[in-house]
């Protein structure tokens, strides 16, 4: 390993990317790995929760899509310890598990459709899809430099069942 790589502030930082869109996930994974981050990828909430439960070591940042496939799309005959849940629920479970304390939410929903999730997510760092690689890196750098969230933060409290709307 050369001296330039060792001096990178990203060395040792792990990011979990959760997105059901393979092209968006690929862009994020390739960009962040090229910048020196360790990246774990999950195509949905079930895979993300499993990664959170089994990953050894800290996850420094959760980058998750708001709109993940709903629980009704879970095609399994046996009980799954890692159920499919909404992106907001992935955030809550992640914080409750103590696995990640920094979060970025992303979505392609226009603002007027995301309003249903306010105020529960309005204070979370947000990336509007599509976004540029430069914007991704700017938000990731800002969030990693900011103070971490805690499970007691008001913006991470569970949403009432009627507040969660599924699209698709």
C-alpha positions as MATLAB code, in Angstrom:
seq = 'XXXXXXXXXXXXXXXXXXXXXXXXXXXXXXXXXXXXXXXXXXXXXXXXXXXXXXXXXXXXXXXXXXXXXXXXXXXXXXXXXXXXXXXXXXXXXXXXXXXXXXXXXXXXXXXXXXXXXXXXXXXXXXXXXXXXXXXXXXXXXXXXXXXXXXXXXXXXXXXXXXXXXXXX';
ca = [
       0.000    0.000    0.000;
       1.465    3.367   -0.912;
       1.657    6.434    1.336;
      -0.997    8.297   -0.666;
      -3.553    5.538   -0.058;
      -2.703    5.352    3.655;
      -3.323    9.082    4.083;
      -6.865    8.894    2.705;
      -9.531    9.777    5.266;
     -11.771    7.090    3.737;
      -9.487    4.257    4.759;
     -11.361    1.942    7.084;
     -14.783    3.526    6.483;
     -17.542    1.075    5.596;
     -20.708    2.060    3.738;
     -23.825   -0.072    3.270;
     -25.742    0.759    0.090;
     -29.361   -0.397   -0.150;
     -31.182    0.068   -3.449;
     -33.373   -2.213   -5.524;
     -32.253   -0.444   -8.721;
     -29.142   -2.340   -9.908;
     -27.842    0.548  -12.041;
     -28.058    3.056   -9.181;
     -26.463    0.580   -6.787;
     -23.635   -0.050   -9.276;
     -22.909    3.668   -9.688;
     -22.755    4.166   -5.923;
     -20.658    1.045   -5.294;
     -18.105    1.770   -8.035;
     -17.789    5.448   -7.096;
     -17.339    4.839   -3.380;
     -14.930    1.916   -3.835;
     -12.856    4.027   -6.219;
     -12.613    6.642   -3.434;
     -11.293    4.042   -0.996;
     -14.396    3.085    0.959;
     -15.289   -0.478    1.879;
     -18.739   -1.013    0.399;
     -21.395   -3.566    1.244;
     -24.305   -3.677   -1.158;
     -27.851   -4.910   -0.672;
     -30.609   -5.020   -3.259;
     -33.347   -4.712   -0.667;
     -34.172   -4.338    2.974;
     -34.000   -8.057    3.757;
     -30.445   -8.259    2.420;
     -29.525   -5.048    4.231;
     -30.815   -6.286    7.586;
     -28.933   -9.550    7.118;
     -25.724   -7.639    6.297;
     -26.212   -5.456    9.382;
     -26.701   -8.502   11.598;
     -23.763  -10.488   10.236;
     -21.133   -7.860    9.351;
     -18.159   -7.870   11.695;
     -17.040   -4.373   12.461;
     -18.713   -0.985   12.266;
     -20.751    0.307    9.358;
     -19.996    3.999    9.198;
     -22.783    5.023    6.825;
     -26.092    3.643    5.586;
     -27.067    4.926    2.125;
     -30.591    3.684    1.478;
     -33.402    4.192   -0.964;
     -36.676    5.357    0.590;
     -38.892    3.212   -1.614;
     -37.886   -0.425   -1.296;
     -40.088   -3.307   -2.456;
     -42.937   -3.770    0.035;
     -43.264   -6.728    2.400;
     -45.919   -8.302    0.167;
     -43.234   -8.946   -2.449;
     -41.309  -11.206   -0.074;
     -41.475  -14.584   -1.787;
     -40.627  -17.092    0.899;
     -42.499  -19.973    2.466;
     -40.490  -19.919    5.693;
     -40.244  -17.194    8.268;
     -37.489  -14.777    7.349;
     -35.513  -13.269   10.245;
     -34.667  -10.383    7.888;
     -38.037   -9.194    6.541;
     -38.575   -6.787    3.674;
     -39.367   -3.387    5.129;
     -39.630    0.219    4.001;
     -36.434    2.313    3.687;
     -37.393    4.367    6.750;
     -37.728    1.132    8.734;
     -34.258    0.048    7.598;
     -32.929    3.271    9.115;
     -34.767    2.705   12.413;
     -33.611   -0.914   12.673;
     -30.049    0.029   11.792;
     -29.904    2.644   14.539;
     -31.592    0.318   17.035;
     -29.013   -2.385   16.273;
     -26.224    0.139   16.824;
     -24.652   -0.901   13.532;
     -24.585    2.478   11.780;
     -25.007    5.974   13.131;
     -24.941    7.998    9.933;
     -27.584    7.833    7.228;
     -28.259    9.223    3.770;
     -31.675    8.716    2.253;
     -32.182    8.732   -1.500;
     -35.254    8.588   -3.717;
     -36.509    9.354   -7.175;
     -39.864   10.516   -5.762;
     -40.523   14.181   -6.384;
     -40.766   16.405   -3.326;
     -44.570   16.622   -3.344;
     -44.818   12.795   -3.132;
     -42.201   12.586   -0.364;
     -44.186   15.027    1.791;
     -46.128   12.071    3.245;
     -42.942   11.112    5.103;
     -42.404   14.531    6.677;
     -41.419   15.337    9.387;
     -40.008   11.875   10.046;
     -37.374   12.150    7.311;
     -37.117   15.837    6.557;
     -33.946   16.270    8.620;
     -32.082   13.308    7.150;
     -29.436   14.011    4.531;
     -31.100   13.393    1.175;
     -30.041   12.647   -2.406;
     -32.611   13.244   -5.154;
     -32.231   10.639   -7.900;
     -30.748   10.926  -10.388;
     -27.677   12.567   -8.874;
     -24.148   13.139  -10.084;
     -21.065   11.365   -8.769;
     -19.855   14.731   -7.495;
     -23.075   15.273   -5.537;
     -22.869   11.757   -4.102;
     -19.315   12.345   -2.890;
     -20.131   15.789   -1.477;
     -23.052   14.446    0.588;
     -21.113   11.357    1.738;
     -18.166   13.504    2.853;
     -20.462   15.942    4.693;
     -22.388   13.182    6.475;
     -19.256   11.309    7.542;
     -17.862   14.567    8.959;
     -21.089   15.365   10.850;
     -22.184   14.175   14.281;
     -23.760   10.716   14.315;
     -27.447   10.037   14.871;
     -28.651    8.210   17.946;
     -31.621    5.858   18.381;
     -33.396    8.528   20.468;
     -33.333   11.222   17.788;
     -36.860   12.431   16.983;
     -36.281   12.090   13.255;
     -35.703    8.364   13.632;
     -38.814    7.544   15.647;
     -41.125    4.963   14.063;
     -43.797    6.174   11.689;
     -47.402    5.244   12.303;
     -48.583    2.461   10.030;
     -50.941    4.810    8.184;
     -48.041    7.181    7.417;
     -46.201    4.602    5.324;
     -47.327    4.601    1.709;
     -46.131    2.051   -0.833;
     -45.662    3.071   -4.433;
     -45.214    0.905   -7.468;
];
